[in-house]
C-alpha cells in the first residue's frame, strides 16, 4: 500500500514483516534510482537513526499543518501487516477526533 503524506512525499506499507536490513536495501534502491538528493539525505538519516516511521495523524508545525497521510494505491493482499496498520490508523484517528471534540 502506498500513502501520500505531503506533496511529493510517499510511504510504503508492506503486508509482511521485513528485517531492518531488507528495509534498508529497499530504501537504498529507491533513493538511488530517484536521483533525488533530498531523498538520498533522508535515507542516510534513517540509517543513522536505525529506524523509519510513518505518521498516521496530522502534523502541526510553525510552518502550518499537514493532513494525515492518505492511501493512494493498494496492491495485493492486505490481511497481515497492512491490516494491522489500518486498524492502528483508525484507532489513532478516533482518539484524535475525540480529543478535538472535548
Secondary structure by P-SEA (a helix, b strand, c coil): cbbbccccbbbbbbcccccaaaaaaaaaaaaaaaccaaaaaaaaaaaaacbbbbbcccccccccccccccccccccccccaaaaaaaaaaaaaaaaaaaaac
